[in-house]
């Protein structure tokens, strides 16, 4: 049976971030060295400065790497400082008696005596008996709501001096043993609406119809067409000729080479055997004495070429190259003067 590993305390584990040192050890060591360097740079006497530098460096190293009895040196220093500055003498003073009352604990009720089996059975049967139905409570009817025309008003006795009134006795009802007198209801006076006098009727205007015009006769509306002249039929005439518009003038590429304005500047143009400019021709300007290339360039789409940096004085050979064409080498001499444009004509491959 495989045993489980023994659990270990990993809460105090610290990652080693700076080499084999933890971040706390690195800060202790760096702090001690920084303090030693600052003291070394101060203008203190040598007797005080060097011991202080040594003590700061040793304290930083000890706090980082020197544990004593399994506890870091920094813990010992903090415990030492706490023991020095904590009080060592204490004065005892009697405290006043507490005014708090102890809460009373209620006594437990005495245990109930056990019931006999017969009593227990009787109480069980009694608990199973149906409960008696509750007596119906008397229903209290709410008082009748008051209405603007009371149905059962109190008896009113009118004096006999009022003319046009009479005592009316209501029929006896079982609920009201006494007779009730009602006041004769006098209808409200009727108000007849006042009619406004009818306005005088405005006579409607009589519109007389327009006299009907006589419809024109068909003979007067439709007039006969004049007879068509007799035109002799001939064959189809000549069709007009359509001349197409002249084509739009296309832009033509000029092959004029601009003469250089600085001395020792080479420029020119390369044409094929038909006199058309050739683009993409590679030119190599060689020193005729040493054979070292001085310049290398290619013609543009107009077949022109020109160098930007003047050549040193001397003799040069221009070699041109393009697939399918042969170009004769051209020798020139540069002597600090303006050089006219050079025109090189290609030769066919079989020439």
SULLIN-V966788 format. One record per residue. N is the residue number from 0. SS is DSSP state (A for helix, B for strand, O for the rest). PSI is psi in whole degrees, 0 to 359 (none if undefined). OMEGA is omega in radians with two decimals (none if undefined). Layout:
BEGIN
n->{N | N}
ss->{SS | SS}
psi->{PSI | PSI}
omega->{OMEGA | OMEGA}
END
This chain:
BEGIN
n->{0 | 1 | 2 | 3 | 4 | 5 | 6 | 7 | 8 | 9 | 10 | 11 | 12 | 13 | 14 | 15 | 16 | 17 | 18 | 19 | 20 | 21 | 22 | 23 | 24 | 25 | 26 | 27 | 28 | 29 | 30 | 31 | 32 | 33 | 34 | 35 | 36 | 37 | 38 | 39 | 40 | 41 | 42 | 43 | 44 | 45 | 46 | 47 | 48 | 49 | 50 | 51 | 52 | 53 | 54 | 55 | 56 | 57 | 58 | 59 | 60 | 61 | 62 | 63 | 64 | 65 | 66 | 67 | 68 | 69 | 70 | 71 | 72 | 73 | 74 | 75 | 76 | 77 | 78 | 79 | 80 | 81 | 82 | 83 | 84 | 85 | 86 | 87 | 88 | 89 | 90 | 91 | 92 | 93 | 94 | 95 | 96 | 97 | 98 | 99 | 100 | 101 | 102 | 103 | 104 | 105 | 106 | 107 | 108 | 109 | 110 | 111 | 112 | 113 | 114 | 115 | 116 | 117 | 118 | 119 | 120 | 121 | 122 | 123 | 124 | 125 | 126 | 127 | 128 | 129 | 130 | 131 | 132 | 133 | 134 | 135 | 136 | 137 | 138 | 139 | 140 | 141 | 142 | 143 | 144 | 145 | 146 | 147 | 148 | 149 | 150 | 151 | 152 | 153 | 154 | 155 | 156 | 157 | 158 | 159 | 160 | 161 | 162 | 163 | 164 | 165 | 166 | 167 | 168 | 169 | 170 | 171 | 172 | 173 | 174 | 175 | 176 | 177 | 178 | 179 | 180 | 181 | 182 | 183 | 184 | 185 | 186 | 187 | 188 | 189 | 190 | 191 | 192 | 193 | 194 | 195 | 196 | 197 | 198 | 199 | 200 | 201 | 202 | 203 | 204 | 205 | 206 | 207 | 208 | 209 | 210 | 211 | 212 | 213 | 214 | 215 | 216 | 217 | 218 | 219 | 220 | 221 | 222 | 223 | 224 | 225 | 226 | 227 | 228 | 229 | 230 | 231 | 232 | 233 | 234 | 235 | 236 | 237 | 238 | 239 | 240 | 241 | 242 | 243 | 244 | 245 | 246 | 247 | 248 | 249 | 250 | 251 | 252 | 253 | 254 | 255 | 256 | 257 | 258 | 259 | 260 | 261 | 262 | 263 | 264 | 265 | 266 | 267 | 268 | 269 | 270 | 271 | 272 | 273 | 274 | 275 | 276 | 277 | 278 | 279 | 280 | 281 | 282 | 283 | 284 | 285 | 286 | 287 | 288 | 289 | 290 | 291 | 292 | 293 | 294 | 295 | 296 | 297 | 298 | 299 | 300 | 301 | 302 | 303 | 304 | 305 | 306 | 307 | 308 | 309 | 310 | 311 | 312 | 313 | 314 | 315 | 316 | 317 | 318 | 319 | 320 | 321 | 322 | 323 | 324 | 325 | 326 | 327 | 328 | 329 | 330 | 331 | 332 | 333 | 334 | 335 | 336 | 337 | 338 | 339 | 340 | 341 | 342 | 343 | 344 | 345 | 346 | 347 | 348 | 349 | 350}
ss->{O | O | O | O | O | O | O | O | O | O | O | O | O | O | O | O | O | B | O | O | B | O | A | A | A | A | A | A | A | A | A | A | A | A | A | A | A | A | A | A | A | O | O | O | O | A | A | A | A | A | A | A | A | A | A | A | A | A | A | A | A | A | A | A | A | O | B | B | O | O | B | B | A | A | A | A | A | A | A | A | A | A | A | A | A | O | O | O | O | O | O | O | O | O | O | O | O | O | O | O | O | O | O | O | O | O | O | O | O | O | O | O | O | O | O | O | A | A | A | A | A | A | A | A | A | A | A | A | O | O | O | O | O | O | O | O | O | O | O | O | O | O | O | O | O | O | O | O | O | O | O | O | O | O | O | O | O | O | O | O | O | O | O | O | O | O | O | B | B | O | O | O | O | O | O | O | O | O | O | O | B | B | O | O | O | O | O | O | O | O | O | O | O | O | O | O | O | O | O | O | O | O | O | O | O | O | O | O | O | O | O | O | O | O | O | O | O | A | A | A | A | O | O | O | O | O | O | O | O | O | O | O | O | O | O | O | O | O | O | O | O | O | O | O | O | O | O | O | O | O | O | O | O | O | O | O | O | O | O | O | O | O | O | O | O | O | B | B | B | B | B | O | O | O | O | O | B | O | O | O | O | B | B | B | B | B | B | O | O | O | O | O | B | B | B | B | B | B | O | O | O | O | O | B | B | B | O | O | O | O | O | O | O | B | B | B | B | B | B | B | B | B | O | O | B | B | B | O | O | B | B | B | B | B | O | O | O | O | O | O | O | B | B | B | B | B | B | B | O | O | O}
psi->{128 | 132 | 147 | 148 | 151 | 129 | 140 | 154 | 113 | 5 | 334 | 14 | 138 | 136 | 142 | 103 | 327 | 92 | 234 | 12 | 148 | 171 | 324 | 317 | 320 | 320 | 319 | 312 | 317 | 322 | 319 | 319 | 322 | 318 | 320 | 321 | 320 | 319 | 325 | 330 | 352 | 150 | 55 | 161 | 153 | 327 | 327 | 325 | 311 | 318 | 322 | 321 | 317 | 318 | 317 | 317 | 317 | 321 | 318 | 317 | 322 | 318 | 335 | 321 | 359 | 96 | 146 | 120 | 39 | 4 | 140 | 156 | 330 | 325 | 320 | 320 | 317 | 322 | 324 | 316 | 323 | 322 | 329 | 315 | 357 | 148 | 148 | 349 | 138 | 144 | 127 | 134 | 133 | 138 | 146 | 154 | 147 | 137 | 2 | 135 | 144 | 126 | 138 | 135 | 120 | 143 | 147 | 138 | 149 | 147 | 140 | 145 | 140 | 140 | 153 | 161 | 323 | 318 | 321 | 319 | 320 | 317 | 326 | 318 | 322 | 324 | 337 | 347 | 144 | 143 | 142 | 147 | 139 | 145 | 140 | 134 | 144 | 137 | 123 | 113 | 138 | 152 | 147 | 144 | 144 | 137 | 160 | 336 | 97 | 140 | 327 | 77 | 162 | 150 | 135 | 128 | 118 | 143 | 154 | 356 | 340 | 121 | 154 | 16 | 154 | 151 | 127 | 129 | 129 | 149 | 147 | 139 | 155 | 329 | 326 | 103 | 334 | 154 | 146 | 133 | 138 | 145 | 131 | 129 | 122 | 120 | 146 | 151 | 138 | 136 | 116 | 134 | 143 | 121 | 133 | 148 | 137 | 135 | 154 | 133 | 130 | 123 | 134 | 140 | 141 | 122 | 118 | 135 | 149 | 148 | 133 | 133 | 150 | 131 | 136 | 150 | 158 | 329 | 328 | 334 | 310 | 118 | 144 | 144 | 149 | 152 | 142 | 143 | 153 | 111 | 124 | 141 | 129 | 170 | 172 | 138 | 176 | 137 | 145 | 142 | 137 | 119 | 126 | 149 | 150 | 142 | 150 | 142 | 130 | 152 | 130 | 142 | 123 | 144 | 17 | 131 | 129 | 129 | 139 | 153 | 358 | 150 | 156 | 27 | 124 | 137 | 161 | 195 | 148 | 127 | 159 | 187 | 336 | 355 | 8 | 143 | 147 | 129 | 155 | 21 | 131 | 129 | 140 | 121 | 114 | 146 | 124 | 339 | 315 | 339 | 12 | 133 | 130 | 324 | 155 | 130 | 173 | 154 | 152 | 190 | 349 | 3 | 15 | 157 | 155 | 137 | 157 | 332 | 129 | 149 | 149 | 158 | 139 | 188 | 139 | 157 | 130 | 118 | 128 | 150 | 134 | 144 | 131 | 2 | 152 | 138 | 132 | 140 | 145 | 128 | 135 | 161 | 125 | 124 | 51 | 47 | 168 | 131 | 124 | 158 | 145 | 135 | 122 | 127 | 131 | 156 | 145 | 163 | 326 | 0 | none}
omega->{-3.10 | -3.12 | 3.09 | 3.09 | -3.13 | 3.11 | -3.14 | 3.13 | -3.12 | -3.12 | -3.13 | -3.13 | -3.14 | 3.13 | 3.10 | -3.01 | -3.10 | -3.10 | 3.06 | -3.11 | 2.99 | -3.12 | 3.13 | 3.11 | 3.13 | 3.14 | 3.09 | -3.10 | 3.14 | 3.11 | 3.11 | 3.14 | 3.12 | 3.10 | 3.12 | 3.13 | 3.13 | 3.12 | 3.14 | -3.12 | 3.13 | 3.14 | 3.11 | 3.07 | -3.08 | -3.10 | -3.13 | -3.01 | -3.03 | 3.04 | 3.12 | 3.09 | -3.14 | -3.12 | -3.14 | -3.14 | -3.14 | 3.12 | 3.10 | 3.12 | 3.14 | 3.12 | -3.12 | -2.95 | -3.01 | 3.01 | 3.11 | -3.11 | 3.09 | 3.13 | -3.14 | -3.13 | 3.11 | 3.09 | 3.13 | -3.13 | 3.13 | 3.10 | 3.12 | 3.14 | 3.11 | 3.14 | -3.13 | -3.03 | 3.08 | -3.12 | 3.13 | 3.12 | -3.13 | 3.14 | -3.14 | 3.09 | -3.12 | 3.13 | 3.13 | -3.13 | -3.12 | 3.13 | -3.14 | 3.11 | 3.13 | 3.14 | -3.14 | 3.14 | -3.14 | -3.13 | -3.14 | 3.12 | 3.14 | 3.14 | 3.14 | -3.14 | 3.13 | 3.13 | 3.10 | 3.14 | -3.12 | 3.13 | 3.13 | 3.13 | 3.14 | 3.13 | 3.12 | 3.13 | 3.13 | 3.13 | 3.13 | -3.11 | 3.14 | 3.13 | 3.12 | -3.13 | -3.14 | 3.13 | 3.14 | 3.13 | -3.13 | -3.13 | 3.14 | -3.12 | 3.14 | 3.12 | -3.12 | 3.14 | -3.14 | 3.13 | -3.14 | 3.09 | -3.09 | -3.13 | -3.13 | -3.13 | 3.10 | -3.13 | 3.14 | 3.12 | -3.12 | 3.08 | -3.09 | -3.10 | -3.13 | 3.12 | 3.07 | 3.12 | -3.13 | 3.11 | -3.13 | 3.13 | 3.09 | 3.11 | -3.13 | 3.11 | -3.12 | -3.11 | -3.14 | -3.10 | -3.11 | 3.12 | -3.09 | 3.14 | -3.12 | 3.08 | -3.12 | -3.09 | 3.13 | -3.12 | 3.13 | 3.14 | 3.14 | -3.14 | -3.12 | -3.14 | 3.14 | -3.12 | 3.12 | 3.13 | -3.11 | 3.13 | 3.14 | -3.11 | 3.12 | -3.13 | 3.13 | 3.12 | 3.14 | -3.14 | -3.14 | -3.13 | 3.11 | 3.11 | -3.11 | 3.10 | 3.14 | 3.14 | 3.13 | -3.13 | -3.12 | -3.12 | 3.13 | -3.13 | -3.07 | 3.10 | -3.12 | 3.12 | 3.09 | -3.14 | 3.14 | 3.11 | 3.12 | -3.14 | 3.14 | 3.13 | 3.13 | 3.14 | -3.13 | -3.13 | 3.13 | 3.14 | 3.11 | 3.12 | -3.13 | 3.12 | 3.13 | 3.12 | 3.13 | -3.14 | 3.13 | -3.14 | 3.13 | 3.13 | 3.13 | 3.14 | 3.12 | -3.12 | 3.14 | -3.14 | 3.13 | 3.14 | 3.13 | 3.13 | 3.12 | 3.10 | 3.09 | 3.07 | -3.14 | 3.06 | -3.14 | -3.09 | 3.12 | 3.13 | 3.03 | -3.09 | 3.12 | 3.13 | 3.12 | 3.14 | -3.12 | 3.12 | 3.08 | 3.10 | -3.13 | 3.12 | 3.11 | -3.14 | -3.08 | 3.01 | -3.05 | -3.13 | -3.08 | -3.09 | -3.14 | 3.11 | 3.10 | 3.11 | 3.03 | -3.09 | 3.14 | 3.12 | 3.10 | -3.08 | 3.03 | -3.13 | -3.08 | 3.08 | 3.10 | 3.10 | -3.11 | -3.11 | -3.14 | 3.10 | 3.00 | 3.14 | -3.13 | -3.14 | -3.10 | 3.10 | -3.14 | 3.08 | 3.13 | -3.07 | 3.01 | -3.08 | 3.09 | -3.10 | 3.03 | -3.13 | 3.11 | 3.08 | -3.09 | 3.11 | 3.13 | 3.11 | -3.10 | -3.10 | 3.05 | 3.11 | 3.13 | -3.10 | 3.12 | 3.13 | -3.10 | 3.09 | -3.14 | -3.14 | -3.10 | 3.06 | 3.11 | -3.09 | -3.08 | -3.12 | none}
END
